Amino acid sequence: MVDTIATALAQAQSLQQVSDSWRLDAELLLIEVLGCRREQLMIHPEKSLTMQQSAQFTALLDRRLQQEPIAYILGRKAFWDFDVAVSPAVLIPRPETEVLVEQALARVAAIADQPLQVADLGTGSGVIALALARSNPHWQVTATDYSEPALAVARANAKALSVHNIDFRQGSWCDALPDIDYDLLVSNPPYVAEGDAHLQADGLPFEPPTALTAGENGLADIRNIIEQSPGSLKKDSWLLFEHGFDQADAVRTLLRENGFRDVFTEQDYGKQDRVSGGRR
């Protein structure tokens, strides 16, 4: 059993075998147990832990040692300018996805003051839909997902954040959309190739495989959305995707083959091709 903050953090050095950010992970777990601010760990390293706190910290530490993602252990993750609840029913939001939100907002900036119809296909925890809906409360956002457990997480996040301009619908991609002509469609679909070696690393075995992988070397769902979307888009409206770092050429080709113009690719914060789109 650990006795103080200092000894708890010393014990957490065992996380070095599974995490490059082991110190931050340990601090986040200890903050969760103690219900304190991070700076208090530095100011009062001598503070004693109760037996219950010590046991709780050790249990959380053991989960992290099994490579369970810190977001699932804590049950939440920061995205954009808010936090959301996450569970193994949904992917953990990643910073790269904020580039998709940025590009979506930029592409409709000239008409953003209008009551636009926007859809987020495969919403998962709802972060993209929430970011767009919170940025523009006069927009109506439709958020779809094939997974009802994922939609339950997204609905709960919308309720917790008091976001009321999102309509959640269960179904596959554009098939779940109502008969509306949309001003903007966005999606972060599964795009990892089945059998990719990366699926065994970085905590990915804990995340829902159906939200990660797709056939055709990861392009099957992207192809489906591109082929379906013209029936749901207004003329001159945008379709935007997040995709793998090596898929930009293929995604741009699919967009052009299906009649989209002004096709583009934007890089993420790590200078990797990450978001592509086009105008119907």
FILUM-566156 format. One record per residue (C-alpha): z, x, y; residue number from 1; residue in one letter. Coordinates in Angstrom, 3 decimals, decimal comma. Each point is the difference from the previous one (the first is absolute). Layout:
N
LOKE       pz       px       py   i aa
LOKE        Z        X        Y NUM  a
...
This chain:
280
LOKE       pz       px       py   i aa
LOKE    0,000    0,000    0,000   1  m
LOKE   -0,685    1,137    3,555   2  v
LOKE    2,853   -0,007    2,471   3  d
LOKE   -1,460    0,587    3,476   4  t
LOKE   -3,276   -0,280    1,868   5  i
LOKE   -0,460    3,756   -0,290   6  a
LOKE    0,501    0,086   -3,769   7  t
LOKE   -2,212   -3,046   -0,456   8  a
LOKE   -2,861    1,710    1,812   9  l
LOKE    0,634    3,182   -1,972  10  a
LOKE   -0,253   -1,981   -3,234  11  q
LOKE   -3,303   -1,430    1,200  12  a
LOKE   -1,653    3,420   -0,167  13  q
LOKE   -0,993   -1,031   -3,525  14  s
LOKE   -2,661   -2,184    1,684  15  l
LOKE   -2,002    3,129    0,803  16  q
LOKE   -1,605   -0,261   -3,429  17  q
LOKE   -1,578   -3,380    0,841  18  v
LOKE   -0,321   -0,174    3,788  19  s
LOKE   -1,236    2,308    2,749  20  d
LOKE    2,068   -2,102    2,430  21  s
LOKE    3,126    0,130   -2,149  22  w
LOKE    2,397    0,515    2,911  23  r
LOKE   -1,320   -3,010    1,903  24  l
LOKE    0,036   -2,063   -3,199  25  d
LOKE    3,637    0,914   -0,595  26  a
LOKE    0,970   -0,836    3,564  27  e
LOKE   -1,732   -3,385   -0,178  28  l
LOKE    1,795   -0,836   -3,255  29  l
LOKE    3,350    1,070    1,437  30  l
LOKE   -0,592   -2,006    3,174  31  i
LOKE   -0,718   -3,015   -2,210  32  e
LOKE    3,265    0,447   -1,847  33  v
LOKE    2,173    0,705    3,056  34  l
LOKE   -1,691   -2,414    2,410  35  g
LOKE    0,021    2,650    2,719  36  c
LOKE   -2,458    1,701    2,322  37  r
LOKE   -1,713    3,232   -1,024  38  r
LOKE    1,658    2,100    2,691  39  e
LOKE    3,420   -0,929   -1,389  40  q
LOKE   -0,857    1,972   -3,130  41  l
LOKE   -0,308    3,111    2,163  42  m
LOKE    2,982   -0,693    2,217  43  i
LOKE    2,481   -0,861   -2,766  44  h
LOKE   -0,964    1,937   -3,152  45  p
LOKE    3,660   -0,017   -1,032  46  e
LOKE    0,163   -3,806   -0,180  47  k
LOKE    1,217   -1,162   -3,395  48  s
LOKE   -1,856   -2,484   -2,166  49  l
LOKE    1,832   -2,704   -1,897  50  t
LOKE   -0,341   -0,024   -3,772  51  m
LOKE   -2,335   -2,991    0,293  52  q
LOKE   -2,173    1,759    2,593  53  q
LOKE   -0,092    3,147   -2,103  54  s
LOKE   -1,088   -1,930   -3,087  55  a
LOKE   -2,623   -1,930    1,971  56  q
LOKE   -1,467    3,175    1,476  57  f
LOKE   -0,166    1,666   -3,412  58  t
LOKE   -1,810   -3,056   -1,410  59  a
LOKE   -2,569    0,037    2,814  60  l
LOKE   -0,437    3,737   -0,413  61  l
LOKE   -0,718   -0,461   -3,693  62  d
LOKE   -2,702   -2,566    0,806  63  r
LOKE   -1,673    2,438    2,390  64  r
LOKE    0,202    2,740   -2,629  65  l
LOKE   -2,095   -2,274   -2,215  66  q
LOKE   -2,611    0,160    2,816  67  q
LOKE    0,485   -3,602    1,056  68  e
LOKE   -1,313   -0,217    3,594  69  p
LOKE    2,661    0,001    2,670  70  i
LOKE   -1,476   -3,191    1,499  71  a
LOKE    0,613   -1,934   -3,223  72  y
LOKE    3,528    1,372   -0,275  73  i
LOKE    0,817   -1,075    3,566  74  l
LOKE   -2,111   -3,157   -0,233  75  g
LOKE   -1,713    0,530    3,333  76  r
LOKE   -2,598    2,082    1,817  77  k
LOKE   -0,961    0,595    3,626  78  a
LOKE   -3,544   -0,849    1,114  79  f
LOKE   -1,617   -0,248    3,435  80  w
LOKE    2,916   -1,092    2,229  81  d
LOKE    2,089   -1,904   -2,565  82  f
LOKE    1,647    0,251   -3,418  83  d
LOKE   -0,921   -2,085   -3,049  84  v
LOKE    1,631   -0,709   -3,317  85  a
LOKE   -1,799    1,489   -2,991  86  v
LOKE    0,362   -0,376   -3,751  87  s
LOKE   -1,949    1,153   -3,061  88  p
LOKE   -2,120   -3,152    0,462  89  a
LOKE   -1,771    1,658    2,949  90  v
LOKE   -1,351    3,377    1,020  91  l
LOKE    2,161    2,084    2,291  92  i
LOKE   -1,575   -0,014    3,496  93  p
LOKE   -1,359    3,387    1,033  94  r
LOKE   -0,709    1,539    3,421  95  p
LOKE   -3,731    0,195   -0,795  96  e
LOKE   -0,179   -3,786    0,032  97  t
LOKE    1,038   -0,024    3,652  98  e
LOKE   -3,442    1,479    0,717  99  v
LOKE   -1,527   -3,207   -1,389 100  l
LOKE    2,153   -2,062    2,383 101  v
LOKE   -0,955    2,253    2,927 102  e
LOKE   -3,697   -0,309   -0,778 103  q
LOKE    0,206   -3,752   -0,464 104  a
LOKE    1,637   -0,429    3,394 105  l
LOKE   -2,511    2,351    1,625 106  a
LOKE   -3,059   -1,784   -1,431 107  r
LOKE    0,990   -3,361    1,502 108  v
LOKE    1,670    1,307    3,156 109  a
LOKE   -2,633   -1,595    2,263 110  a
LOKE    0,797   -3,484   -1,333 111  i
LOKE    3,652    0,506   -0,946 112  a
LOKE    1,194   -2,526    2,597 113  d
LOKE   -1,809   -2,770   -1,888 114  q
LOKE    1,546   -2,023   -2,885 115  p
LOKE   -1,709    1,998   -2,738 116  l
LOKE   -0,101   -0,825   -3,690 117  q
LOKE    0,969    3,104   -1,999 118  v
LOKE    0,475    0,552   -3,737 119  a
LOKE    1,804    2,700   -1,971 120  d
LOKE   -1,294    0,100   -3,584 121  l
LOKE    2,484    1,267   -2,602 122  g
LOKE    2,942   -0,096    2,379 123  t
LOKE    2,700    1,357   -2,347 124  g
LOKE    3,218    0,304    2,004 125  s
LOKE   -1,869   -1,469    2,969 126  g
LOKE    0,163    3,026    2,293 127  v
LOKE   -3,589   -0,152    1,274 128  i
LOKE    0,128   -3,742    0,646 129  a
LOKE    3,398    0,362    1,648 130  l
LOKE   -1,107    2,828    2,275 131  a
LOKE   -3,056   -1,966    1,150 132  l
LOKE    1,878   -3,293    0,372 133  a
LOKE    2,875    1,587    1,932 134  r
LOKE   -2,411    1,837    2,312 135  s
LOKE   -1,844   -3,251    0,791 136  n
LOKE    2,152   -3,118   -0,477 137  p
LOKE   -2,919   -2,201    1,155 138  h
LOKE   -2,115    1,109   -2,981 139  w
LOKE    0,034   -1,920   -3,266 140  q
LOKE    0,268    2,377   -2,958 141  v
LOKE   -0,758   -0,907   -3,610 142  t
LOKE    1,618    2,316   -2,551 143  a
LOKE   -1,150   -0,193   -3,619 144  t
LOKE    1,127    1,571   -3,239 145  d
LOKE   -0,719   -0,655   -3,667 146  y
LOKE    3,657    0,733   -0,831 147  s
LOKE    2,470   -2,793    0,699 148  e
LOKE    2,978    2,431   -0,212 149  p
LOKE   -1,670    2,124    2,680 150  a
LOKE   -0,509   -3,062    2,183 151  l
LOKE    3,675   -0,857   -0,395 152  a
LOKE    0,887    3,422    1,436 153  v
LOKE   -2,498   -0,435    2,851 154  a
LOKE    1,258   -3,483    0,873 155  r
LOKE    3,591    1,263    0,050 156  a
LOKE   -0,992    2,849    2,313 157  n
LOKE   -1,738   -2,405    2,381 158  a
LOKE    3,079   -2,218    0,040 159  k
LOKE    2,329    2,949    0,606 160  a
LOKE   -2,150    1,134    2,928 161  l
LOKE   -0,427   -3,553    1,365 162  s
LOKE   -3,786    0,211   -0,231 163  v
LOKE   -1,459   -3,503   -0,175 164  h
LOKE   -3,762    0,491    0,491 165  n
LOKE   -0,800    1,073   -3,574 166  i
LOKE   -1,297   -2,327   -2,713 167  d
LOKE    0,667    1,473   -3,457 168  f
LOKE   -2,411   -0,940   -2,794 169  r
LOKE   -0,129    0,916   -3,664 170  q
LOKE   -3,337    1,045   -1,485 171  g
LOKE   -2,569    2,726   -0,468 172  s
LOKE   -1,476    1,536    3,159 173  w
LOKE   -2,277   -2,331    1,981 174  c
LOKE    0,312   -2,730   -2,632 175  d
LOKE    3,493   -0,658    1,349 176  a
LOKE   -1,167   -0,530    3,572 177  l
LOKE   -0,339   -3,473    1,504 178  p
LOKE   -3,381   -1,157    1,292 179  d
LOKE    0,282    1,861    3,304 180  i
LOKE   -2,309    2,445    1,753 181  d
LOKE    2,145    3,041    0,716 182  y
LOKE   -0,142    2,376    2,949 183  d
LOKE    1,432    2,872   -2,034 184  l
LOKE    0,638    0,798   -3,669 185  l
LOKE    2,149    2,969   -1,039 186  v
LOKE    1,088    1,247   -3,403 187  s
LOKE    1,886    2,791   -1,704 188  n
LOKE   -1,250   -0,755   -3,534 189  p
LOKE    0,549    1,948   -3,216 190  p
LOKE   -2,226    3,071    0,239 191  y
LOKE    1,363    2,602   -2,421 192  v
LOKE   -2,196    0,653   -3,018 193  a
LOKE    1,488   -1,095   -3,312 194  e
LOKE    1,439    3,013   -1,825 195  g
LOKE    0,285    2,119    3,145 196  d
LOKE    2,548    2,776   -0,595 197  a
LOKE    1,699   -0,740    3,337 198  h
LOKE    1,270   -3,290   -1,445 199  l
LOKE    2,647    1,964   -1,910 200  q
LOKE    1,390    1,722    3,117 201  a
LOKE    1,883   -0,780    3,220 202  d
LOKE    1,816   -3,022   -1,418 203  g
LOKE   -3,239   -1,920   -0,613 204  l
LOKE    1,028   -1,024   -3,556 205  p
LOKE    2,603   -2,245    1,672 206  f
LOKE   -2,578   -1,824    2,144 207  e
LOKE   -2,067   -2,995   -1,242 208  p
LOKE   -3,112    1,411   -1,722 209  p
LOKE   -2,123   -3,039    0,845 210  t
LOKE    0,510    0,784    3,694 211  a
LOKE   -1,021    3,631   -0,499 212  l
LOKE   -2,971    0,251   -2,358 213  t
LOKE   -3,475   -1,501   -0,197 214  a
LOKE   -3,051    0,487   -2,172 215  g
LOKE   -3,225    1,731    1,020 216  e
LOKE    1,958    3,156    0,893 217  n
LOKE    2,216   -2,041    2,284 218  g
LOKE   -2,792   -1,881    1,804 219  l
LOKE   -0,127   -3,289   -1,943 220  a
LOKE    2,260   -2,039    2,297 221  d
LOKE   -1,502    1,487    3,140 222  i
LOKE   -3,440   -1,002   -1,281 223  r
LOKE    1,203   -3,540   -0,772 224  n
LOKE    1,449   -0,465    3,473 225  i
LOKE   -3,103    1,367    1,726 226  i
LOKE   -2,263   -2,308   -2,008 227  e
LOKE    2,231   -3,069    0,548 228  q
LOKE    0,947    0,523    3,645 229  s
LOKE   -3,222   -1,000    1,840 230  p
LOKE    0,707   -3,618   -0,931 231  g
LOKE    3,369    0,192    1,767 232  s
LOKE   -0,950    1,986    3,102 233  l
LOKE   -1,451   -1,114    3,299 234  k
LOKE   -3,125    1,800    1,113 235  k
LOKE    0,886    3,338    1,669 236  d
LOKE    3,494   -0,055   -1,510 237  s
LOKE    1,626    2,998   -1,686 238  w
LOKE    0,984    0,873   -3,559 239  l
LOKE    2,300    3,037   -0,361 240  l
LOKE    1,419    1,793   -3,061 241  f
LOKE    2,461    2,657   -0,906 242  e
LOKE   -1,436    2,169   -2,791 243  h
LOKE    0,373    3,309   -1,808 244  g
LOKE   -0,603    3,302    1,775 245  f
LOKE   -3,191    0,595   -2,019 246  d
LOKE   -1,456   -3,530    0,135 247  q
LOKE   -1,266   -0,264    3,570 248  a
LOKE   -3,666    0,685   -0,802 249  d
LOKE   -0,018   -2,571   -2,802 250  a
LOKE    1,763   -2,630    2,113 251  v
LOKE   -2,390    0,488    2,926 252  r
LOKE   -2,959   -0,308   -2,390 253  t
LOKE    1,373   -3,258   -1,425 254  l
LOKE    0,491   -1,401    3,502 255  l
LOKE   -3,544    0,859    1,070 256  r
LOKE   -1,492   -1,353   -3,245 257  e
LOKE    1,691   -3,314    0,718 258  n
LOKE   -1,328   -0,348    3,531 259  g
LOKE    2,846    1,451    2,059 260  f
LOKE   -0,786    2,048    3,099 261  r
LOKE    1,938    2,293    2,347 262  d
LOKE    1,483    1,512   -3,151 263  v
LOKE    2,685    2,627    0,635 264  f
LOKE    2,732    2,085   -1,633 265  t
LOKE    3,298    1,040    1,585 266  e
LOKE    2,292    2,762   -1,216 267  q
LOKE    3,728   -0,317   -0,617 268  d
LOKE    2,731    2,182    1,506 269  y
LOKE   -0,651    2,640   -2,649 270  g
LOKE   -3,691    0,266    1,030 271  k
LOKE   -1,171   -1,777   -3,177 272  q
LOKE   -2,631   -2,757    0,038 273  d
LOKE    2,101   -3,134   -0,402 274  r
LOKE   -1,390   -3,110    1,753 275  v
LOKE   -3,577   -1,259    0,048 276  s
LOKE   -1,554   -3,183    1,274 277  g
LOKE   -2,987   -1,789    1,353 278  g
LOKE   -1,120   -2,994    2,008 279  r
LOKE   -1,665   -2,993   -1,628 280  r
